[in-house]
Amino acid sequence: QVHPGGRPSNNRYRIDNGAVWIRVRETSTAPPCGHVVDIEVDHPDHSFRTLHFAIKNSEFARWPNAEEAMLSLMNGVPSLPDTIGAVESTAKGRAGHFYDLWRQATTGDPVWTPVFLPFWIHDEYEMDITPEDEAELYDTLDPTEKDLIERFPEITPRKLKWRRFYIAEKCQHSEILFNQEAAPDADSCFISYGETI
């Protein structure tokens, strides 16, 4: 079908205001994560570029063959204004392609801009606390917690209570695992994967 105003060039694509629209033959979810959509266009070489494109690679540090996948993904993104590629992940250690990209971004690579989101900026990462529990919390601060509230005044008693809960319930009582999943700063998140817990 041809959108009004567009002119057909053949049955596989059309030209509309200088843009070529190619029919998508098939979309499918790519294993193993189920979050990647593979698009096959109805063109002999199955290649395509977009006018304005955004890609987001979630939990990239967990991807097998991440470097190879990234090469393919980035070659589908044109180098045009208003185009973005975002690589998002928990760190998973000081190795791998995600760590390499992070190091490039934090050492002046003009292609990538590092963005770190610490746990304490998220409103949902806190728990209600009574005045009595808050007093007990301050009486039982460990050295790491004292350091955190000194470095990050945004870490409130409600956030510290959530942190303690999360470490106990979600991270097997391990601050190392907590820092991997919900770190307070970028340096803490890049633990050595497989480090003794």
Disulfide bonds with the S-S distance in Angstrom:
none
